[in-house]
């Protein structure tokens, strides 16, 4: 078993910083969202206000409201921008091409690269109100959930297996990454709650819509015990390998 010091962190190696927006560039929604991400990266999420973001862009705060209705919409836009970063990652596949394991591994590393590139903004992915409040575990982006479910079902996963895999994968990935980014100064706050009345339609996410009942079920206790059992099995394997060495 290789030492952790011998394993190259490929995700961290691929992460590169973005240049801050120029105050001479005409405003648009995309520029504002990128500036918000840069602000959070540099100064942290708690310090972000519309006034301070306007100052960073060289404009009055009121100029921003033409493109975003307020801070809540701004934060939702930041999450959408982060998810878009995963979608444009050349290493992340839209659908499996070399088996489901490769598909899931690429997706996990793509999410981690976003987390490492924007550690102070990444907690928004888990803490912003989910588009579907009934989703368990909650995740802001239904586009991400839809792609994951469709990808696994295209590889022979049943509805039940795809939902169970979504739960296990998301819980592992977000739990690990939230702990990781917390060491980079991220503010990992409590989960916001979306009002039921503000839930969007699911027309663009047919698989999520079809599996809504299963996705809304809460089996956190059982899943925790199963994950813990898997971890114990893994630790037993590590112990055996260490003794053999």
Residue pairs with C-beta under 8 A, 6 or more apart in sequence:
1 238
1 241
1 242
1 245
10 109
11 109
11 112
11 113
11 116
12 116
14 91
14 113
15 113
15 116
15 117
16 117
17 41
17 117
18 34
18 37
18 38
20 35
20 38
20 56
21 31
21 34
21 35
21 38
21 57
23 57
23 58
23 59
24 58
25 31
27 57
27 59
27 63
27 64
27 66
27 67
28 67
29 67
29 68
29 77
30 81
31 57
32 53
32 57
32 64
32 67
32 68
32 74
32 77
33 74
33 77
33 78
33 80
33 81
34 81
35 53
35 56
35 57
36 48
36 53
36 74
36 77
36 78
37 78
37 81
37 82
37 118
37 121
38 56
39 47
39 48
39 52
39 53
39 56
40 48
40 78
40 118
40 120
40 121
41 118
41 119
41 120
41 121
43 52
44 120
44 185
44 187
45 120
45 121
45 123
45 124
45 186
45 187
46 187
48 71
49 61
49 71
50 61
50 64
50 65
50 70
50 71
50 74
51 61
53 61
53 64
53 74
54 60
54 61
54 62
54 63
54 64
57 64
64 74
68 74
68 77
75 124
75 128
76 128
76 140
78 121
78 124
79 124
79 125
79 128
79 140
79 141
80 141
82 114
82 118
82 121
82 122
82 124
82 125
83 125
83 140
83 141
83 143
83 144
85 114
85 117
86 92
86 107
86 110
86 111
86 114
86 144
87 94
87 143
89 110
89 113
89 114
91 106
91 109
91 110
92 106
92 107
92 109
92 110
93 102
93 103
93 106
93 107
93 151
94 147
95 103
95 147
95 150
95 151
95 154
96 102
96 103
96 151
96 154
96 155
97 103
99 155
100 151
100 152
100 155
100 156
100 157
103 151
103 152
103 155
104 152
104 169
107 148
108 169
108 173
111 173
111 177
112 173
112 177
112 180
114 122
114 125
115 122
115 177
115 180
115 181
116 180
116 181
116 184
119 180
119 181
119 184
119 185
119 186
120 181
120 184
120 185
120 186
120 187
122 177
122 178
122 181
122 186
123 178
123 181
123 186
123 187
123 188
123 189
124 140
125 139
125 140
125 141
125 174
126 138
126 139
126 140
126 174
126 178
126 191
127 188
127 189
127 190
127 191
127 192
128 140
128 192
129 140
129 192
129 193
129 194
129 198
130 138
130 139
130 140
130 194
131 140
131 141
131 142
131 194
131 199
131 200
132 138
132 142
132 199
132 200
132 202
132 208
132 212
132 215
133 193
133 194
133 195
133 196
133 199
134 212
134 215
134 216
135 142
135 145
135 208
135 215
135 216
136 167
136 215
136 216
136 217
136 218
136 219
136 220
137 167
137 170
137 171
137 174
137 220
138 191
139 145
139 170
139 174
142 200
142 202
142 204
142 205
142 208
143 204
143 205
145 166
145 205
145 208
145 215
146 204
146 205
146 206
146 207
146 208
148 162
148 166
148 169
149 162
149 163
149 166
149 207
149 208
149 211
150 207
152 161
152 162
152 165
152 166
153 159
153 162
153 207
157 165
159 210
159 211
159 214
160 214
162 211
163 211
163 214
163 215
166 215
167 219
167 223
168 223
168 227
171 223
171 227
172 227
178 186
178 188
181 188
182 188
202 208
202 209
202 212
203 209
208 215
